[in-house]
Amino acid sequence: MENVKFIIAAILASLMALQANARNVGDFFASESGDIFLPIKHDTRLDMLDYYNAGQKMPMPNNFGGKSEIDTVAGDYMKIKMSDSRSIELLMAASKRDTVIYVVTTYALPAPDSQVAAYDRNWNTLDTDKYFKQPQLKDFINIPKGDKSKREDVASAARFDTFLYSIDPQTKSIVARPTVKGHMSIEAYDYIKPYLADSIVYKLKGNKFKRED
């Protein structure tokens, strides 16, 4: 039992050291303690990085019996295919005051759905709304002459809001696209489609995302 405690303490100390010395997005991928990348062991993450840096996208066994692999590393951006049904994108947003790590998790449900979370450089959870205000379906509704009641009526036709978020590493943007079609009847979707914008773009300003008009 003492040996097990010692090993756990050593692993935690190693991860803390990696966090303190993280300089690029790969370092942050390696240093995360396991809440986000639970299926992938720390040593496996290091192997994945080594293979990718050597020019190979090598699927590696994960703790859930599947395969995970690094899809893309581009500057401060990284995309990891966790499984056939889930992917994670990371983006480092550095400013003079701090570095914010954005994590976009996407689930390939019948209607793809994404969530955005923000962390500091030590992987402490931040108040994401202060850094990226996630949209509601009504934000995508364009009604001629600004009929507010019509906007609410159209937005309420969907039972719940689902969105696909994707990071564009070249422009440092998050593109949000509504995916409500995947869980609506044909008639209901046909009703809202004429008013529904394809996407909203959020551009990184400092270390926060702001909507582009």
C-alpha positions in Angstrom: 0.0 0.0 0.0 2.8 2.4 0.8 4.4 1.7 -2.5 1.2 2.5 -4.3 0.9 5.8 -2.4 4.4 6.6 -3.3 3.8 5.9 -7.0 0.7 8.1 -7.0 2.5 10.9 -5.3 5.3 10.7 -7.8 3.0 10.8 -10.7 1.1 13.8 -9.3 4.4 15.6 -8.6 5.5 14.9 -12.2 2.3 16.3 -13.6 2.6 19.4 -11.5 6.1 19.9 -12.7 4.9 19.6 -16.3 2.2 22.1 -15.7 4.6 24.6 -14.3 7.0 24.2 -17.3 4.4 23.9 -20.0 5.4 26.0 -23.0 3.3 24.6 -25.9 0.0 23.0 -26.5 1.6 19.5 -26.5 2.9 20.2 -23.0 -0.6 21.0 -21.7 -2.0 17.9 -23.3 0.7 15.8 -21.5 0.3 17.6 -18.2 -3.5 17.4 -17.7 -4.2 15.3 -14.6 -6.9 13.0 -16.1 -10.2 14.8 -15.7 -10.4 15.7 -19.4 -8.2 13.0 -20.9 -9.2 10.3 -18.5 -9.2 7.5 -21.2 -5.6 8.2 -22.1 -2.8 7.4 -19.6 0.0 10.0 -19.2 2.7 7.7 -20.7 0.4 7.0 -23.7 -0.1 10.7 -24.3 3.7 11.2 -24.4 4.0 8.3 -26.9 1.3 9.8 -29.0 3.2 13.1 -29.1 6.4 11.3 -30.0 4.8 9.4 -32.9 3.1 12.6 -34.2 6.3 14.6 -34.0 7.9 11.8 -36.0 5.3 12.2 -38.7 3.0 9.3 -37.7 -0.6 9.5 -36.6 -0.6 6.4 -34.4 -3.9 5.2 -32.8 -3.1 4.2 -29.3 -5.1 1.9 -26.9 -7.1 3.9 -24.3 -8.5 2.9 -20.9 -12.0 2.3 -22.3 -10.9 -0.5 -24.7 -10.9 1.8 -27.8 -8.3 3.8 -29.7 -7.3 7.4 -29.4 -5.0 9.5 -31.7 -3.7 12.9 -32.3 -5.4 14.4 -35.4 -3.7 17.8 -35.7 -1.1 19.9 -34.0 -0.7 23.4 -35.4 0.9 26.2 -33.4 -1.1 26.7 -30.3 -3.9 24.4 -31.5 -4.3 20.6 -31.1 -7.1 18.2 -32.0 -7.3 14.7 -30.4 -9.7 12.0 -31.6 -10.6 10.4 -28.3 -12.9 7.7 -29.8 -15.2 7.2 -32.8 -17.8 9.3 -31.0 -15.8 12.1 -29.3 -13.1 14.5 -30.2 -11.3 17.3 -28.2 -9.8 20.5 -29.5 -7.3 22.5 -27.4 -6.3 26.1 -28.0 -3.7 28.1 -26.0 -4.6 31.8 -25.7 -1.7 33.6 -24.2 -1.8 37.2 -23.0 0.5 39.4 -20.9 -1.4 38.4 -17.7 -2.1 34.7 -18.2 -2.6 31.8 -20.5 -6.1 30.4 -21.0 -6.5 26.9 -22.3 -9.8 26.4 -24.3 -11.2 22.9 -24.5 -13.8 22.2 -27.1 -15.4 18.7 -26.6 -17.6 17.4 -29.4 -19.9 14.4 -29.2 -21.0 12.7 -32.5 -24.6 12.2 -31.5 -27.4 12.0 -34.0 -27.1 15.8 -33.8 -23.4 16.7 -33.1 -23.1 18.7 -29.9 -20.1 20.6 -28.5 -19.2 22.2 -25.2 -16.5 24.8 -24.5 -14.6 25.1 -21.2 -11.8 27.4 -20.2 -8.9 26.6 -17.8 -5.8 28.4 -16.6 -2.3 27.2 -17.2 -2.5 24.9 -14.1 -5.7 23.3 -15.4 -7.9 25.1 -12.8 -11.4 25.6 -14.1 -12.3 29.2 -15.1 -15.7 30.8 -15.5 -16.1 30.0 -19.2 -18.8 32.7 -19.7 -16.2 35.4 -18.9 -14.1 34.1 -21.8 -16.6 32.7 -24.3 -20.3 33.4 -24.0 -21.9 30.3 -25.6 -24.8 31.2 -27.9 -28.5 30.2 -27.7 -30.5 29.2 -30.8 -32.2 32.6 -30.8 -28.8 34.2 -31.5 -28.9 32.4 -34.9 -32.4 33.6 -35.8 -32.7 36.4 -38.3 -36.2 37.9 -38.5 -37.0 40.7 -41.0 -37.7 44.0 -39.2 -36.7 42.6 -35.9 -40.0 41.1 -34.8 -39.0 39.9 -31.3 -42.1 37.7 -30.8 -41.4 36.0 -34.1 -37.8 35.4 -33.0 -38.9 33.7 -29.8 -41.5 31.7 -31.6 -39.0 30.4 -34.2 -36.4 29.6 -31.5 -38.9 27.7 -29.4 -39.6 25.3 -32.2 -36.5 23.3 -31.3 -36.9 21.2 -28.2 -33.3 22.0 -27.1 -30.3 23.8 -28.5 -27.3 21.9 -29.9 -24.3 23.4 -31.6 -21.1 22.2 -33.3 -18.1 24.3 -32.2 -14.9 24.1 -34.2 -11.7 26.0 -33.8 -10.0 27.6 -36.8 -6.3 27.6 -35.7 -5.3 30.0 -38.5 -7.7 32.8 -37.6 -7.9 31.9 -33.9 -11.6 31.7 -34.1 -14.4 29.5 -32.8 -17.1 28.8 -35.4 -20.5 27.9 -34.0 -23.0 26.1 -36.1 -26.6 25.0 -35.0 -27.2 21.3 -35.3 -30.9 21.3 -34.3 -31.9 19.6 -37.5 -30.7 16.3 -36.2 -33.3 16.2 -33.5 -36.3 18.0 -35.1 -39.1 16.8 -37.3 -38.8 17.7 -41.0 -41.9 20.0 -40.6 -40.5 21.8 -37.6 -37.1 22.3 -39.2 -38.5 23.5 -42.4 -40.4 26.1 -40.4 -37.2 27.6 -38.8 -34.8 27.0 -41.7 -35.5 30.3 -43.6 -34.6 32.3 -40.5 -31.6 30.3 -39.3 -28.1 31.5 -39.9 -25.5 28.9 -40.9 -22.9 30.0 -38.3 -21.6 32.6 -35.9 -17.9 33.4 -35.7 -16.1 34.3 -32.5 -12.7 35.9 -32.8 -10.0 35.7 -30.2 -9.2 39.1 -28.7 -6.4 38.9 -26.2 -7.4 35.7 -24.4 -11.2 36.1 -24.8 -13.5 35.3 -27.6 -15.7 38.0 -29.0 -18.5 37.6 -31.5 -17.9 39.0 -34.9 -20.8 40.9 -36.5 
